[in-house]
Amino acid sequence: MGEEIIIDGFSTNTGKMFSSIPVIQNYTIVLDNTIALLQQGRIVVGTKSFVCEPFQREKSIKFRVQRMYNGHQITVGEIKTLLQQGKVVIDTLDESGNRQNNELILLSKQCMKVSFT
């Protein structure tokens, strides 16, 4: 199975822009914005960030990870690693354009808080 690629620029019939991942199902390409399923909800890709959509409307889950950090575009694989292992190391750029390693850390799986260090 290949890498899941996010494509930006899709449009609904009403003109609202969205991002999605093309998936082949039974010789047909369908669009799916779901990255991962959790007990509380599902992680989806948006135009600017990955967010959690809770299964129950009355429950709010504050998971939000930007899709870009200091010149590094976060991949679907990196989000999955973050959710499974609690952290992921990403290659970013400092103010001078030099490469540096940073981490996205899942501080709490209960409230899904994420920190960038």
C-alpha positions in Angstrom: 0.0 0.0 0.0 1.3 3.4 -0.9 1.6 6.7 1.0 -1.7 8.5 1.6 -1.5 11.9 -0.2 -3.6 14.9 0.8 -4.9 16.9 -2.2 -6.1 20.5 -1.6 -8.6 22.5 -3.7 -11.7 20.3 -4.0 -15.0 22.2 -4.0 -18.5 21.3 -2.9 -21.5 22.1 -5.0 -21.9 25.3 -2.9 -18.3 26.4 -3.6 -16.8 25.5 -0.2 -13.2 24.4 -0.5 -11.9 21.2 1.2 -9.0 18.9 1.3 -9.2 15.1 1.0 -7.3 11.9 0.3 -8.2 10.0 -2.9 -8.7 6.3 -2.2 -9.3 3.4 -4.7 -12.3 1.2 -3.8 -13.5 -1.4 -6.2 -11.8 0.2 -9.2 -13.3 3.6 -8.3 -11.6 6.6 -6.8 -13.4 8.1 -3.8 -12.5 11.0 -1.5 -12.0 10.3 2.2 -10.8 12.9 4.7 -10.6 10.5 7.7 -7.1 10.0 9.0 -7.8 7.8 12.0 -10.7 6.5 14.1 -10.6 6.9 17.8 -13.0 5.9 20.6 -14.1 9.6 21.0 -14.3 10.5 17.3 -12.4 10.6 14.0 -9.3 12.6 13.0 -10.0 14.4 9.7 -7.9 16.6 7.4 -9.0 20.1 6.9 -7.6 22.8 4.6 -5.3 24.2 7.4 -5.2 21.6 10.1 -6.0 18.1 11.3 -8.9 18.1 13.8 -11.1 15.6 15.7 -14.7 15.4 14.9 -16.4 13.8 18.0 -19.0 11.0 17.5 -21.3 12.7 20.0 -22.1 16.3 19.3 -22.3 17.3 23.0 -18.7 16.2 23.6 -15.9 18.6 22.5 -12.4 17.3 21.7 -9.8 20.0 21.3 -7.4 18.0 18.9 -6.0 20.4 16.4 -2.6 20.0 14.6 -1.6 22.6 11.9 -0.7 21.1 8.6 2.5 23.2 8.4 5.1 23.8 11.0 8.2 26.0 10.2 8.3 25.0 6.6 7.4 21.3 7.2 4.1 20.0 5.8 2.7 17.4 8.2 1.9 14.0 6.5 -0.8 11.5 7.2 1.8 9.1 8.4 3.2 11.6 10.9 -0.3 12.2 12.3 -0.8 8.4 12.6 2.6 8.1 14.4 1.7 10.9 16.8 -1.5 9.2 17.7 0.1 5.7 18.1 3.4 6.6 19.8 2.6 9.9 21.5 5.2 11.9 19.6 6.8 12.4 16.2 10.0 14.1 15.2 9.7 16.5 12.2 12.3 18.3 10.1 11.7 22.1 10.3 13.5 25.3 9.4 14.6 28.0 11.9 14.5 31.8 11.2 17.7 31.6 9.1 16.5 28.7 7.0 18.7 26.1 8.7 17.2 22.6 9.2 16.4 21.5 12.8 14.5 18.7 14.4 11.4 19.4 16.4 8.8 17.2 18.0 5.0 17.1 18.0 4.0 15.6 21.4 0.6 14.3 22.4 0.4 15.6 25.9 -2.8 13.8 26.9 -4.7 11.1 25.1 -7.8 11.9 27.1 -8.2 15.5 26.0 -5.9 15.1 22.9 -3.7 18.1 23.6 -0.7 18.5 21.3 2.5 20.5 21.9 5.2 21.6 19.3 8.7 21.8 20.7 
